[in-house]
Amino acid sequence: MLPQLKTGGGVRVIVELANVLAERHEVKIVLPKGKVECTFAISDRIIIEQVGREPVSALQKVANIFRTVAHVQKVYQNDNVIVTDPIQSPLFIFARMPKLYRFVQADDYRIFDDLLLLKNRFFLYLYKAVTKLSYRKKIGYLFNSAFTHEMFERHSGRKVPQKIVHPALNRKVFYPYEAEKPQRDSVRLCLIARKHPMKRFGDFVEVYQRLMQNPKVAAEIEKVTVISHDDLSSYATAGMERVVPSCDKDIADVMNSSDIYIFTSLWEGFGLPPLEAMGCGCAVVASDAGGISEYAVNGENALIYPPADTDALYDAIVRLIEDRALLQRLRINGMQTARNFSWERSAKMVEKYLFEKENDV
């Protein structure tokens, strides 16, 4: 089950896993009726089932969520059902489905704390209360990282098996186009920008202004490319190049033409874009955002800084600009790290957990 088919990390993970699983199983993606706006490929073997009416208001969107949950409980009673959306998951609290699994891809309990989506503190309180109550349900739990498993146990007060299914990258898309990137006198920076406060794009904007005010550093920066579908008009992005991707290859093209990838999130369940950037041969500067510790090691394949610490972010970028040997070492190690992650391997972990003889919950 998905909340929508729209470009985003959590949706990407489910779709990529489904693409592989559909080669061996019948796979359906069930979601509330609405627009399909994702930039990644969906296998023809996957059946897309949209439930509800064409939404023309926020109220109808909410109604479609409830219709979808009711439909799944009725039609797929005895099938393996994986629910990943933090809004939909708690609605299965009273469901009697023997093969129901919750795939936790974020710290669901805190994910709406910024009120960007829920808007109202009463709704936030209600969501948290229902979510915490739903954590008691004896179902199968899958996690995308040790971080999300730790957060689940902290908020639920329960101990559950650490069944981890790592996200991965499509190595037919996110790979180095050339064995070695051209040796340039200057460097190119890139990042994926979201207006969501948790993503902290404003931190980079602040640091970018400081970089440009340092004549020596500014002379070393050839360009900065921002990849985004969001409205970024509230940010001071003058001097940055903007790319609105129509497909994953557009993202990979930017990463392949860049030297340094910047990642600024406060926290992430896993944090897939830096891994994709490693696959394309970028040196990564990333915030210590929880889930990225599954693959990012400070000084070995990335430079890691404390989230929201703009001074540390500035220093890390300057360090890579001034130390090209370090930049090259991070690039090489990052590409090696990316080779360790594949959707096939992740899909096999899903199969292992779904089809094992005893459901250890």
LINPE-V523921 format. One line per field, one symbol per residue. ss: DSSP state (2 for helix, 1 for strand, 0 for the rest). psi: psi as a letter, one per 40 degrees, with the letter a starting at -180 (. if undefined). burial: 1 if it has 24 or more other ideal C-beta (glycine too) atoms within 12 Angstrom, else 0. A space follows every 50 residues. Layout:
ss=???
psi=???
burial=???
//
This chain:
ss=01001100222222222222200000011111000110000000001111 10000002222222222222222220000011100222222200000001 11110000000000000000222222222222220000011110022222 22222200000001000000000000000000000011111100002220 22222222222220222200111111100000000000001110000222 22222200011110000100022222222000111110012222000100 01111000022222222222220222222222222222000022222222 22222000000
psi=hidigihidddddddddddddeeeihhihhiihaihfieiihieehhhhh haihheiddddddddddddddddddfdeihhhheheddddeedehghefh ihhheigddededeeddddhddddddddddddddeehgahhiieiddddd ddddddeihiigghhhiaiheedgihdidhihhidiihiiihhiehddef ddddddddddddehdddddehdihhhhieihfeeigeheihhhhieiddd ddddddeidhhhheidiiddgddddddddefihhhiigfcdeeddhhhed eihhihhegdddddddddddddgdddddddddddddddeehidddddddd ddddeidhgg.
burial=11111011111111111111110000111111110001110110010101 11000000001001101110111001000111111111111110101011 11111111111110000000000000110110011010111111101111 11001100010011111111101111000010000011111111010111 11111011001100001001101111111001001010010110100101 11011111111111111111111111111111111111111111110100 11111011010111011111100001100111111011001110011011 00110000000
//
